[in-house]
Amino acid sequence: MTLRVLNLESKKVRTLLTDRELFSQSDNDQDFRWSPDGKWFLFDYAVPGFAPAEVGLIKADGTGKPVNLTLSGFNDTRAQWILGGQAMLWFSNRDGMKSVAQSGGAQMDAYALFFTREAWDRFQLTKEEAALVKEAEEKKAKAEADKAKKDAAEKKDEKKDLFIDWDGLQTRKARLTIHSSSLGDALVGKDGETLYYLARFEKGLNLWTTNLRTKETKMLLALNANSGRMEWDKEQKSIFLLADGGLSKIDPAAGKREPVSIRGEMTIDAAAERRSLFEHVWQRTNDTFYRAGFHGIDWKAMKAAYERHLPDLGDNYDFAELLSEMLGELNVSHSGARYASAPPNADATASLGIIPDPAYAGPGIKIDEVIKGGPLDKAGLKISLGMIIEAIDGRTITADEDPAPFLNRKAGLNTLLLIADGGTKQEITVKPITAREESALLYQRWVRRNQEEVDRLSGGRLGYIHVPSMSDGAYRSAYEEVMGKFADKAGIVVDTRFNGGGDLVADLAMFLSGKKFFDYTTDTRSNGYEPNFRWTKPSISLANEANYSDGHCYAYAYQFLKLGKLVGMPVPGTCTFAGWELLGDTGIRWGVPPLGVKAVGVGYLENHQTEPDIKVMNACETVSRGKDEQLEVAVAELLKEIK
């Protein structure tokens, strides 16, 4: 979070930017560019107190204050100098389609800001006007060619000082792309006539061009890349493309691409690599941990205590455990390290989408329930409770066999089942699903049951939603059900138990805090109200011990803003931002929080437990009988409010 300049001759260092202008949440997430004359920097300006990035400008000599060039309030980033320094190009989500949730994704556009009026006026010329100007310039250059040929050559290599006309600068902006998209990168040609950009519309990123005079846009090269960055060569005639780990050279005039082959081998000293990575983890934690006091831990002492065990490690699994133990000393959420390895021949037990009878001890699998939406819940299949699956793909399941191996790696494959119903038997072919797909169906089953229970307990007066994560998709589902399925209900039960987090707390809090101030009506009926995009009736929220990260932020905010009563169990204090990182190709993912969350009048919420207004514990023996006491109490409390 510091930008410094080292004078290679004098070895003197000057500091240009600090954490007052920069904020980093992971390595290599900062962007800055030298101006062509070496006297300025463009950089991603993290204005304190405002989450969206802006584009900043700072003098390279260390004098003066940083200038916010974009001043938009949208997310503006990755600026680069174009037209020899007479303008800049940057990316912004100002005009693109955005997620319903403010923290969700958004399409981007390429924009330009012109530092001189001359460059701006030239940019605004039509194709015909630009042709006339170019013709006049060529005639003038030809007339002076003999006299100034030598001077012109010297002038070509000369670096002119950058000039910025501050008067009216904010009015000299232009949107370069004609359509918002998922952008990878963009460049402007040397003559300022063509925009080259990587955009994703159907599958992957492809290279597109736009004539900035006529706005004619076309795809130059099909790449279908997952990611990509571009740079001009020195003469700005060829584009170097780095896409999906491969380097290639593009001739934009001919629309041709040729790979740039790079080959190499290296011998890894695993022990030395772990020492280096250990140092990296310790140092980055030391530099970016959100609290200077490290939660009262002597972080330097921790380095010495754990570093001495490095020679005893045998593999990266052990290394991840060591890092996790060291980071665990900080007593903080969003922290630790884990090693993940997925061998190609790993076991993967598929599911038939049923719940077996746990009391059945005979041969085969006795069906206790067919999960709605699963492989056996299909039109034309006559499957009922009590039937027994006797064989899978011709293999009979005996009483002493675990049926899991019979379904190993069978997900998505046609599988033959022999099913017995008393004295009759039938053979059917189904496609088993993955364990993840089964989990999603079981989750939907749980939500349906809760909705039915709330409807029964409230006599149809209340609606119920569950918010499983703090994400755009979860918000869309919540909005759809609350403002559609349950729009006519007198109140809503908002269940966030087991919410794993994300970034949605403000969206949900604002959505549930609506106050009606207009009614669009006649004497006989209402035809709408304001705000028509927020819930304006009573609500109650459920939270438990498994609410994590932004799931905890929401529980605290709901209670703090007095949106309704919070029912359930105490929520551990984990309202903190994550900062995860992969350690090269070791298979290790680790992290510590670089950013905390302070609540008004409370301080940091990390390790600050949120106590519910009404504490109710769901006992295991009660839940196993299908009784959800937390849900029942929430319904009863909300009914008291709407009477």
Secondary structure as UniProt FT lines:
FT   STRAND          3..6
FT   TURN            8..10
FT   STRAND          13..17
FT   TURN            19..21
FT   TURN            27..28
FT   STRAND          32..34
FT   TURN            36..37
FT   STRAND          40..45
FT   TURN            48..49
FT   STRAND          54..59
FT   TURN            60..61
FT   STRAND          67..68
FT   STRAND          76..82
FT   HELIX           83..85
FT   STRAND          87..92
FT   TURN            102..103
FT   STRAND          108..114
FT   HELIX           117..123
FT   HELIX           127..143
FT   HELIX           145..157
FT   TURN            167..168
FT   HELIX           169..171
FT   STRAND          173..175
FT   STRAND          181..188
FT   TURN            190..191
FT   STRAND          194..200
FT   STRAND          205..211
FT   TURN            212..214
FT   STRAND          217..225
FT   STRAND          228..232
FT   TURN            234..235
FT   STRAND          239..243
FT   TURN            244..245
FT   STRAND          246..251
FT   TURN            252..255
FT   STRAND          256..259
FT   HELIX           270..288
FT   TURN            292..293
FT   HELIX           294..296
FT   HELIX           299..307
FT   TURN            308..309
FT   HELIX           310..312
FT   HELIX           316..328
FT   TURN            329..330
FT   STRAND          336..339
FT   TURN            344..345
FT   STRAND          354..356
FT   TURN            358..359
FT   STRAND          365..370
FT   TURN            372..373
FT   TURN            375..376
FT   TURN            379..380
FT   TURN            385..386
FT   STRAND          388..392
FT   TURN            393..394
FT   STRAND          395..396
FT   TURN            399..400
FT   HELIX           404..407
FT   TURN            411..412
FT   STRAND          415..421
FT   TURN            422..423
FT   STRAND          424..430
FT   HELIX           435..457
FT   TURN            458..460
FT   STRAND          462..466
FT   HELIX           472..480
FT   HELIX           481..485
FT   TURN            486..488
FT   STRAND          491..495
FT   TURN            497..498
FT   HELIX           505..512
FT   STRAND          518..521
FT   STRAND          526..530
FT   TURN            532..533
FT   STRAND          539..543
FT   TURN            545..546
FT   HELIX           550..560
FT   TURN            561..562
FT   STRAND          566..568
FT   STRAND          576..577
FT   STRAND          580..582
FT   TURN            584..585
FT   STRAND          588..591
FT   STRAND          595..596
FT   STRAND          598..599
FT   TURN            600..602
FT   STRAND          603..604
FT   TURN            606..607
FT   STRAND          614..615
FT   HELIX           620..623
FT   TURN            624..626
FT   HELIX           629..642
//
